[in-house]
Amino acid sequence: MAPTKNVRTISQEAFDELVKENIDDLGMDPAEALEDAIQTLSLQGVDLSGIVKCVPGEGGIKDHPAMQCLDKLNQLNADSKDKFGGQDLVQITALLNDLSELCISNKEDSGNAAIVAKNGGIELVCSICSKIPTESRHCLVSCFKAMASLLTDVQSTESFRASGGPKIVVGILSDGIRDFDILNSGFTVVAAAASGNEVVKQSFMDLQVDELILQVLSGQTQGSIQSLYDAIHVLLTSDDNRVVASEVYGYARRFAKIGIAKALVESLHGGPSSPSLVSASIALKAVAVNDEICKSIADAGGIDVLLKCVDDSGEQRNKTVARACCSLLSKLAGSDSNKSAIVEKGGLDKLIKLSARFSDDPSVLQEQFGCSEKHSM
C-alpha cells in the first residue's frame, strides 16, 4: 500500500483555545474570533472536520445535539456488559434513529457524522451492534442505518475495521439471511465501509462475504435488495488511491467462479420495470473482468436478456436502463465470441434503432456508440 498523505488535524480543545486567544489577546468580538480561527487554520491546511465550530459561551461540544445523543448511547453501552434487553433496546433504537437522522440530514458536508466519528462514535456503534440480540431486528436495522451514516471517509472506515465492524456485520447478516430489512441495511453498511478502502474490502472477502452474497441472490423472495448490488460493485471497484495494485480483479474472478455472475443474470430478467435492473447491470459489469467470465455470462443467457432490455428500454423511453444495458453489452462484447453472438442475434439493428429513439440524448448515444464500435473492430 502506498504511503498515506499526512493531514494536519487539531483537537477540539486546541481549536476552542485559539478562538479564546483571539478574544482575550487580540480584542476580537466572539463572531470575528471564530471566523478568524477557521480561516487561519484552513489556510494552514488543517483539517477541521469533526470540530464543533461555535462562539465561546454560546454552546460547546457537550451542547451539540449529536454529542448529546452519543453520550446517552455511551452510558447505556457502559451499563451493559453483555446483551441488551427490555427497555434498553427501546431506548437504544430511538437514540440510534436520532443519531442517523442527525448525520444524514447533514450529509452534504458530513459535519455531524465527522463530529460523531471524531469522538468515538463508530467504535461505540460497533460495540452496541455486537450486543443487540439477533431477534431484535428493529434495533439491528437502526444500528446498521446509524453505522452507514457515519462511514464517510477513509478515517471512518478504518475505525470501523479496527473495531471489528466487518466481522460483526457479516455475522448479523448470516443470522438474518431471510430478513429483507436486515439484509438491505446491512449491505448498505458493507458498501459504505468498503468504498475507497482496500483493506476493508479484503476484510469482507476474508469473511467470505461472496458466499453470503450468493446465498442472498439465490434466495431472494421478498423483492430485490438494492444495497446488495451496490455492495458487489463497491467490493469489485479499485477506488483506494493509497493502493498501487488492487486485489479486486481476483475478487471478481472469485465471484464468477462460485456462481454470482450467473445469479446476476437471473436478476436481469425482471426487465426495465424492475427497480434493481440498473444496479444489477452495474454489478454484473464489475464481475465481467475477463474473456472467460464474459463468455460464461453469455452462456447463462446474458446477451439474450440484455438485447431484450435494450429493445424494451427504447420502447419505454427509459434512458437510464438504456445506458446501463448498452454499457454492460459493450463490456461483454470484449469477447470475440460474444461479439459474433450479438451480431447473429440482431444486436446491431437493435442498437441502431435505440440510437434513433434517443437521438436527443448524448448520454445514451455515447454508450450506444461505444457498444456499436466494438462490433466494428
Secondary structure, DSSP 8 states (H G I E B T S, - for coil): -------EE--HHHHHHHHHHHHHTT---HHHHHHHHHHHHHHTTEE-TT-----TTS--GGGSHHHHHHHHHHHHHHH-SS---THHHHHHHHHHHHHHHHHHTTTTTTHHHHHHHHTTHHHHHHHHHHHS-TT-HHHHHHHHHHHHHH--SHHHHHHHHHTTHHHHHHHHHHHTTT-HHHHHHHHHHHHHHHTT-HHHHHHHHHTTHHHHHHHHHHH--SS--HHHHHHHHHHT----TT-SS-SHHHHHHHHHHHTHHHHHHHHGGGGGGSTTHHHHHHHHHHH--SHHHHHHHHHTTHHHHHHHHHHHHHHTT-HHHHHHHHHHHHHHTTSHHHHHHHHHTTHHHHHHHHHHHTTT-HHHHHHHHHHHHHHT-
